[in-house]
Amino acid sequence: MNKPDFSFETAAHARGYAQIAGVDEVGRGPLAGPVTAAAVILDPNAIPDGLNDSKKLSAKKREALCAYLMEHAIVSIAHASVEEIDDINILRASHLAMERAIAGLSSAPDLALID
């Protein structure tokens, strides 16, 4: 129904990459607070409906998808602090949070697709 098309993953698999992580951050827009990033390795055979665009989902559906992903995917969530943002700037802090999220995965990815 409303699922990602996996075109990037399909192309990466064709080039020999097996474990592919998707990485994204939140918190770059607000005026205060940490920046947070998540890295997720999905099972292509267990993609739930509605995963394609969280902004189009109700809070209830987002919560249900979160619970599903925490149970059926490899997930890591990491942060960069306000102090780190002040010290190295928001862009670098976003990258740092992403690096930490990737490093925190229980299974190392062969490739990271970063939004």
Secondary structure, 3 states (H helix, E strand, C coil): CCCCCCHHHHHHHHCCCCCEEEEEEECCCCCCCCEEEEEEECCCCCCCCCCCCHHHCCHHHHHHHHHHHHHHCEEEEEEECHHHHHHHCHHHHHHHHHHHHHHCCCCCCCEEEEC
